[in-house]
Amino acid sequence: MALNDGVLEAVKARLGISDNLQDELLNQLIIDSTDQILSNINQDKSTSSSITVLPKDLIWILRDIVIKQFNRVGNEGMISSSEEGRSSTWEDDMLEKYEKYLKKYKVKPYGQGIARFL
């Protein structure tokens, strides 16, 4: 997926960022999050059948994950944080809640299909 697909602009709008100071960081988060989603989808596929471009109907997941990653910058690796009466807790697996949307792109491992004999 090319970065010019509107993801950067959509993420900046949702975060209330109007300048270009965070663009480099956001672009890196977009690349990393795209790789993370593709890795999840392709985990049980052979190299020849793997998906290399994020499907358009999963772009919303990419935007959500980039925003979560951006909000977590500086607290990577932490499960929770507390500062001056404000506490934050983060998900261990950011893709877990999106699994039902990702599963339609996954190939079932060998031996888990359905066979019908007539």
NORHUBEL-V219297 format. One record per residue. N is the residue number from 1. RES is the residue in one small letter. D_FIRST is the distance of its C-alpha to the first C-alpha in Angstrom with 1 decimal. Layout:
N;RES;D_FIRST + N;RES;D_FIRST
This chain:
1;m;0.0 + 2;a;3.8 + 3;l;6.5 + 4;n;8.5 + 5;d;7.4 + 6;g;10.6 + 7;v;9.8 + 8;l;12.0 + 9;e;14.6 + 10;a;14.9 + 11;v;15.3 + 12;k;17.8 + 13;a;19.7 + 14;r;20.1 + 15;l;21.3 + 16;g;23.6 + 17;i;22.3 + 18;s;23.3 + 19;d;23.3 + 20;n;20.8 + 21;l;22.5 + 22;q;20.0 + 23;d;16.8 + 24;e;16.7 + 25;l;17.2 + 26;l;14.7 + 27;n;11.9 + 28;q;13.0 + 29;l;13.2 + 30;i;9.6 + 31;i;8.8 + 32;d;11.7 + 33;s;11.3 + 34;t;7.9 + 35;d;10.0 + 36;q;12.9 + 37;i;11.7 + 38;l;10.6 + 39;s;13.9 + 40;n;15.7 + 41;i;14.7 + 42;n;15.5 + 43;q;18.6 + 44;d;21.0 + 45;k;19.4 + 46;s;20.4 + 47;t;18.1 + 48;s;18.5 + 49;s;17.3 + 50;s;14.4 + 51;i;11.1 + 52;t;8.4 + 53;v;5.3 + 54;l;5.8 + 55;p;8.4 + 56;k;8.9 + 57;d;12.2 + 58;l;11.1 + 59;i;9.4 + 60;w;13.0 + 61;i;13.4 + 62;l;10.7 + 63;r;12.7 + 64;d;15.9 + 65;i;15.3 + 66;v;14.3 + 67;i;17.5 + 68;k;19.5 + 69;q;18.4 + 70;f;19.3 + 71;n;22.6 + 72;r;23.4 + 73;v;23.1 + 74;g;26.5 + 75;n;27.3 + 76;e;25.0 + 77;g;26.8 + 78;m;29.2 + 79;i;29.7 + 80;s;31.7 + 81;s;33.1 + 82;s;36.1 + 83;e;37.2 + 84;e;40.1 + 85;g;40.3 + 86;r;36.6 + 87;s;34.9 + 88;s;31.3 + 89;t;30.1 + 90;w;26.6 + 91;e;25.3 + 92;d;25.4 + 93;d;22.4 + 94;m;19.8 + 95;l;18.2 + 96;e;21.7 + 97;k;22.1 + 98;y;18.9 + 99;e;20.1 + 100;k;21.4 + 101;y;18.0 + 102;l;16.3 + 103;k;19.3 + 104;k;18.8 + 105;y;15.9 + 106;k;18.2 + 107;v;20.7 + 108;k;24.2 + 109;p;25.9 + 110;y;28.7 + 111;g;31.8 + 112;q;30.4 + 113;g;30.2 + 114;i;33.0 + 115;a;35.5 + 116;r;38.1 + 117;f;41.1 + 118;l;43.2
